[in-house]
Amino acid sequence: MTGTPQHGRSTRQPPSGDPPAPPPHGPSQQPRAGDPPAPPPHGPSQQPPAGNPAAGRSAAAPTATGQRTTAPPPAGDPAAPHEPAPHGPAPQPPEQVESLAGLLGGRGGAVDATLPPVAFTIGWLATGRSVVGGVAVAVLAGTAVALWRWRRGDRPRAVLIGLLAVCLAAVVALRTGRAADFFAVQVFSNLASALVWMVSIVVRRPLLGVVVGAALRQRGRWRRDPALLRAYARGSWVWAATYVVRVAVFLPLWLGGQVLALTVARVALTWPLVAAALTVSWVVIRRSLPAGHPGLRHPAEPR
């Protein structure tokens, strides 16, 4: 006797691969606000495999409205997207402070200028106080310095002027036969430089502004800025004072024929004095400019 299913319904399971039957109570209903979230339709959720901490962090979480939102990654996650700082963009690094030494090339040229006089004194002493011996060593040293400066990339005109100054000092010493006269060119050149710097300030064309303006390729624009013109004039007095100091020291030593003392004074009053003048004149310029001035590179145009 063949058995019939109870209550008239078949207990046969659908074959594998058939689509799931629709729910018996008609179309699906949207969950109402306040209802607990429905379980996933395909069985219990699977846990992420071991060793994969990133899996499941951004899984969709159901909300009361039935929409799914992506959970944010935890703090410190390297995969988290970069977010801007809450207080605006990151601060920019401060601008590099400009210096007069950087604009004028520092004290390298002043160091080079001390080598030929030192070489002259060494050669003069090594050859039994012979002017010819001192001149020969000085010219060789001056030529070596000129070649080194030329290969370093200095301007050919500046290199040539430095070498000609050494040759002129050598000619004067050879003509007079007096070793101290090797420093005569330096004495008179400092005297002339002091006068030129002072005159440039009086005629309102301070040489410090001319030199810095040429280095910055400003031509004469800096002269149309009254504050910058006044600052350059005050800074030029510092440089005029350096030449006056050299003349005050060199002149009595040259008249007295003190070769060794002249050599020491030449070294002491060349690059150390130039370094001091660069620092002091830069401080004077900065303090002379009013607050809010755009600086040496940006002369303020008159209104």
C-alpha positions, 0 to 999 in steps of 0.5 A: 500500500502506497502511503500518501503524504500527510495533510496533502503536501509532498515531502520531496526536497527540490533537486540540487541546483533548482532556484529557491522557492519564493516565500509562502507569504507573498512578496517580501516586506521592507523591515520597519523602523525599530525591528531587529536586523534580519539575518543574512539570507544565505546562512550564517556569516562567515568569519574572515580567514585567520591571518587576514586582519584587513578582511571584514573591517569594511564589511557592510553593516545593516542600518535601521532603514535597510541600507548598508554603510561601510564601517570606517577602518580603525585608527592606525590602519595603514590602509586608511585614506589620508585625511587633511589636518583639522586645522587647515593645510600643513604649515610651510617651512620658513623661508631661508633667511637671506644674507649679504654674504650669500649675495656677495659671494662670501669671503672666498675672494678675500681669502684668495687675496691674502695668499700672494702677500704671504707667499712674497714674505716667505720667498723674501725670507727664504732667499735671504731677503731678496726682493727678486726671490719674494716677487718670483714666489708671489707671482707663482702663487698669484698665478696658481690662485688665478687658475684655481679661481678660473676653474672654480667658475669665477668671472674671468674679469675678476680673476684677471684683476686679481692677477694684475694686482699681484703683477703690479705690486711685483713691478713696484717692488722690483723698480724700487728694490724695497720689499715693503713697496710690495704692499704700496699698491694695497695702501693706496688702493685702500685709500682710494676705496675709502674716498670712493665709498664716501663720495658714493654715499654723499651723491646718493648712489651708495656703492653697497646698493650698486653692488647688491643691485647688480648681483640681483639684476635690479639695475636702478630700481632699488634707488626708487625705494627711499627706505632701501636707498637709506638702508644701503647708505647706512650699510655703505658707511660700514664698508667705508670704515673698513678701508679707513681702518686698513689705511690707518694700520698699513700706512705707518707700517709701510713708511717704516718698512715693516714687511713682517708686520705688513704681512700680518696686518694684511692677513688680519685685516682682509678676510676677518674684516670682510666677514665682520663688515658683511655681518654688521652691514647686513644687520644695519640694513635689516634694522634700517628697513621699516616693518613690512618691507618686502626686502632687498629682492623686491624694492618698493615702488613709490606711489 
